[in-house]
Amino acid sequence: MAETHDLAPVMLTVCTTCKRADVDPEGPRPGAVMLEALKEATLPEGVQLRGVECLSACTRGCSMVLSGGSERWTYVYGDMDPDTHVAEILDGIAAYAQTTDGLVPWRERPQSFRKQTVARIPPLKLPEA
């Protein structure tokens, strides 16, 4: 595994317009609540956080994207809950940030990262076979 300072920065992108069927439609959007909860948390070294208005994963809100440079796999996660998943998200992004390719072994992923993956997108630079 490469030294942390040698790795590309990790970006966690959270949809701020996400909502879920189990919340008050007039209340704050759960995606915006998730972003604020993550802003208040201590992010792992080398991780940046940003909010965007839509990730087009509306039926899977709260949704977020975990990406890290042109050589790591990118993941889209859905059905995240700002009341119960923040600690798991922090654990998952810490494990991801330590990889050079974005592939965290299955058993080392938090439960929500195992069960709530919407998509896995290959890196721009695939390793040579």
C-alpha positions as CSV (number, residue, x, y, z in Angstrom):
1,M,0.0,0.0,0.0
2,A,1.3,3.5,-0.9
3,E,1.9,6.2,1.6
4,T,-1.2,8.4,2.2
5,H,0.6,11.5,0.9
6,D,1.3,9.7,-2.4
7,L,-2.3,9.0,-3.1
8,A,-4.8,11.1,-5.0
9,P,-7.2,13.0,-2.8
10,V,-10.5,11.3,-2.1
11,M,-13.8,13.2,-2.8
12,L,-17.0,12.4,-1.0
13,T,-19.9,14.0,-2.9
14,V,-23.3,14.1,-1.2
15,C,-26.6,14.8,-2.9
16,T,-28.2,17.7,-1.0
17,T,-31.6,17.4,-2.6
18,C,-32.1,13.7,-1.8
19,K,-35.2,12.8,0.1
20,R,-36.7,9.6,1.4
21,A,-40.3,8.4,1.7
22,D,-40.1,8.1,5.5
23,V,-39.4,11.7,6.2
24,D,-41.6,14.9,6.3
25,P,-41.6,16.3,2.7
26,E,-41.8,19.8,4.2
27,G,-38.8,19.3,6.5
28,P,-35.1,19.6,5.7
29,R,-33.9,17.3,2.9
30,P,-32.1,14.2,4.4
31,G,-29.3,14.7,1.9
32,A,-28.6,18.2,3.3
33,V,-28.8,16.8,6.8
34,M,-26.3,14.2,5.8
35,L,-23.9,16.8,4.4
36,E,-24.1,18.9,7.5
37,A,-23.5,15.8,9.8
38,L,-20.4,14.9,7.7
39,K,-19.1,18.5,7.8
40,E,-19.3,18.3,11.6
41,A,-17.4,15.0,11.7
42,T,-13.7,14.6,11.5
43,L,-12.9,13.4,8.0
44,P,-10.0,11.0,7.4
45,E,-6.8,12.7,6.1
46,G,-6.9,13.4,2.4
47,V,-10.7,13.3,2.1
48,Q,-12.6,16.3,0.8
49,L,-16.4,16.8,1.1
50,R,-18.8,18.6,-1.2
51,G,-22.5,18.8,-1.8
52,V,-24.3,18.8,-5.1
53,E,-27.9,19.4,-6.0
54,C,-28.7,16.1,-7.7
55,L,-27.0,12.8,-8.3
56,S,-30.0,11.4,-10.2
57,A,-30.4,8.5,-7.7
58,C,-33.7,9.9,-6.4
59,T,-35.2,6.5,-5.6
60,R,-32.1,5.7,-3.5
61,G,-31.8,8.8,-1.3
62,C,-29.7,9.7,0.5
63,S,-27.1,9.1,-2.1
64,M,-23.4,9.8,-2.3
65,V,-20.3,9.2,-4.5
66,L,-16.9,8.1,-3.3
67,S,-14.1,8.8,-5.8
68,G,-10.4,9.3,-5.7
69,G,-8.3,10.2,-8.7
70,S,-8.0,8.6,-12.1
71,E,-6.7,5.2,-10.8
72,R,-9.3,4.4,-8.2
73,W,-12.7,2.8,-8.6
74,T,-15.6,5.1,-8.0
75,Y,-18.7,4.0,-5.9
76,V,-22.2,5.3,-5.8
77,Y,-24.1,4.5,-2.6
78,G,-27.8,4.9,-1.9
79,D,-30.3,4.6,1.0
80,M,-27.9,6.2,3.4
81,D,-29.5,7.6,6.6
82,P,-28.0,10.7,8.3
83,D,-29.2,9.4,11.6
84,T,-27.6,6.0,11.5
85,H,-24.9,5.8,8.8
86,V,-22.4,8.7,9.5
87,A,-20.0,6.5,11.6
88,E,-20.1,3.8,8.9
89,I,-19.5,6.3,6.2
90,L,-16.4,7.6,8.0
91,D,-15.1,4.1,8.4
92,G,-15.7,3.3,4.8
93,I,-14.1,6.4,3.4
94,A,-11.1,5.9,5.7
95,A,-10.6,2.4,4.3
96,Y,-11.1,3.6,0.7
97,A,-8.6,6.5,1.2
98,Q,-5.9,4.0,2.1
99,T,-6.2,2.1,-1.2
100,T,-4.4,2.9,-4.4
101,D,-7.1,1.4,-6.6
102,G,-10.3,2.0,-4.5
103,L,-10.9,-1.7,-3.9
104,V,-11.5,-2.3,-0.2
105,P,-11.8,-6.1,0.6
106,W,-15.4,-7.1,1.1
107,R,-15.1,-8.0,4.8
108,E,-13.4,-4.7,5.6
109,R,-16.3,-2.6,4.2
110,P,-18.9,-1.3,6.5
111,Q,-22.3,-3.1,6.2
112,S,-23.9,-0.1,4.5
113,F,-21.1,-0.1,1.9
114,R,-21.6,-3.8,1.2
115,K,-25.4,-3.7,0.9
116,Q,-26.2,-0.2,-0.5
117,T,-23.9,0.1,-3.5
118,V,-25.8,1.5,-6.4
119,A,-22.9,1.4,-8.9
120,R,-19.2,0.7,-9.2
121,I,-17.4,2.7,-11.9
122,P,-14.0,1.7,-13.2
123,P,-11.1,4.0,-13.0
124,L,-10.1,6.1,-16.0
125,K,-6.7,4.3,-15.9
126,L,-7.2,0.6,-15.8
127,P,-4.2,-1.5,-14.7
128,E,-2.6,-3.3,-17.6
129,A,-3.4,-7.0,-17.8
